[in-house]
Amino acid sequence: MSGAEKPETELEQLRQAMETRPVIDQAHGVLMASHGCTPQEAWDVLQAASQHTNTKLHIVAEQVTAATQGDPMADSIRAAVKSQLRNIGKQ
């Protein structure tokens, strides 16, 4: 990668992070409010569900947030979230 491409790549990554951060923050809050998670526990649940299902973090967050409106989560994401909540004693 040339030096000229790197700033463009970094800028695109920053744009994507800014676009996905709100839904991640919402899902973080949902887990804290609905399961009594600490901020770190909520982050760990989201991160573990993302890793265990090989799903981007913002997609996991979108599904967690949408579930508050009655939308179903993908089975694999729901199972991963529940498993992590059990691991930390929150379910």
N, C-alpha and C positions, 0 to 999 in steps of 0.2 A: 504494500500500500504506500503510495507516495504521500509526502507531507501535505500536499494540497487536498487529498481525499480525507485525511483524518479529521480536520475541523468540520467538514460536512457530515461525516459519520457521527461525530460527537454531538453535533447540533440536532441531527435526526433522533438520536437516542434521548436527548434532553426533551425534545418535543413529545416523543412517545411517553416518557415518564410523566410529563406534565398533564398529558391527556388521561392517563390511567390512574394517577394518584388519587383523585377524588373518590372513585369507586372502591379503591383499596382502603382508604380511610373510612368510608361508610361501612364496609364489611367488618373492619376492625372494631368499630363502635357497636355494630350489631352483636358480635361475639361477646364483647364486654358487657353489654346490657342484658342480653338474653341468657348468657351462661355464667355470668359473674367472673369472667376472665380478667386477669390483670392485663395491662397493655402488652407486656411481653408475652404472656400466654396467648393472647389473641393473635399476635404476630406469628408466634410459633405454629399455631393451628393453621393459619392461612399458608404459611410457607411449607409446612409438612404436607398439606393437602395438594399443593401445587407440585411438589417434588414427587410424591407417591403416585400421582395420577399423570405425571408428565404433561401438565396443563399450565399454561402461563398464569402467573399470579393474578393478573387483572381479570382473567376469565373465571377463576375460582371466586374472586371477590364479587364479580357480577352475579354469579349464581347464588352466593350466600345472600347478597342484598336482594335479589329478585325473589328469593324464598320468603322474605318478609311480606311480600305482596301475594303470596300463594302460588307462585310459579315453582314447579318442581326443579330440584337440582338433578344433574346427571347422577346416575347411581354410583359411579365410581367416586365422584367428588363428595357426595353425601356420605358414603361409607368412610372415606378418608377423613372428613371433618369429624364424624362421630367417633372414629377410632382415636384420633388425636385428643378429642375432648375427654374420652374415657381415660386415656393415658395420663392426663393431668388432673383427673378426679373431678371433672366438671360435668359428667353425664352418667 
